[in-house]
Amino acid sequence: MGFAETFKALSDGGRREILILLKQGRMSAGEIGSHFDMTGATISYHLNILKKADLVYEQKEKNFVYYELNTSVIEDVMLWLSDLKGA
């Protein structure tokens, strides 16, 4: 994981909203998409960027793909920002 990919993923408001949704627990792409006025392809694009940044996990079960928040990367970013601040 590189911070460049993480900050790129976090730079988009829609992706930040997806992360907020995933705070509630794992969701399928369809469940995530139902909260947005976006095409399935656009949701998939955003989820792929979040996966590349290791901000979400992908788990396949039968005919569904579920996404879950990866809190360890978020903790790493928060620790780095805290160190930068000098707190």
C-alpha positions in Angstrom: 0.0 0.0 0.0 1.3 3.4 -0.9 0.0 6.7 0.5 -0.3 8.0 -3.1 -3.0 5.4 -4.0 -4.7 5.9 -0.7 -4.9 9.7 -1.0 -6.0 9.4 -4.7 -8.9 7.1 -3.6 -9.9 9.4 -0.7 -9.8 12.5 -3.0 -13.2 11.6 -4.5 -16.4 12.4 -2.5 -18.3 9.4 -3.9 -15.5 7.0 -2.8 -15.5 8.6 0.7 -19.3 8.0 0.8 -18.8 4.4 -0.1 -16.3 4.0 2.8 -18.9 5.6 5.2 -21.5 3.1 4.0 -19.1 0.2 4.6 -18.6 1.4 8.2 -22.0 -0.3 8.8 -20.7 -3.6 7.6 -20.0 -5.6 4.4 -22.2 -4.9 1.4 -22.6 -6.2 -2.2 -21.9 -3.8 -5.1 -25.6 -3.7 -5.7 -26.4 -2.7 -2.2 -23.7 0.0 -2.4 -25.0 1.2 -5.8 -28.6 1.5 -4.5 -27.4 4.5 -2.4 -26.1 6.4 -5.4 -27.3 7.9 -8.7 -24.5 6.1 -10.6 -24.4 3.3 -13.1 -23.1 -0.1 -12.0 -20.0 0.5 -14.1 -19.2 3.7 -12.2 -19.7 2.0 -8.9 -17.4 -0.8 -10.0 -14.8 1.8 -11.1 -14.9 3.4 -7.7 -14.7 0.0 -5.9 -11.7 -1.0 -8.0 -9.8 2.2 -7.0 -10.7 1.6 -3.3 -9.4 -2.0 -3.7 -6.2 -0.9 -5.3 -5.6 1.4 -2.4 -6.4 -1.5 0.0 -9.2 0.5 1.6 -11.7 -2.3 1.0 -11.6 -6.1 0.8 -13.5 -8.1 -1.8 -15.0 -11.4 -0.9 -16.8 -13.7 -3.4 -19.7 -15.8 -2.2 -21.6 -17.8 -4.8 -23.0 -15.2 -7.3 -22.2 -12.2 -5.1 -19.2 -10.1 -4.4 -19.1 -8.4 -1.0 -17.0 -5.4 0.0 -15.7 -4.7 3.5 -13.8 -1.8 5.0 -10.1 -2.4 5.6 -9.6 -0.4 8.8 -5.8 -1.2 9.1 -5.0 1.0 6.2 -7.1 3.8 7.6 -5.3 3.4 11.0 -1.9 3.6 9.1 -2.9 6.9 7.5 -4.2 8.3 10.8 -1.0 7.4 12.5 1.1 9.0 9.8 -1.0 12.2 9.9 -0.7 12.2 13.7 3.1 11.9 13.5 3.2 14.6 10.9 1.2 16.9 13.1 3.6 16.1 16.0 0.8 15.0 18.4 
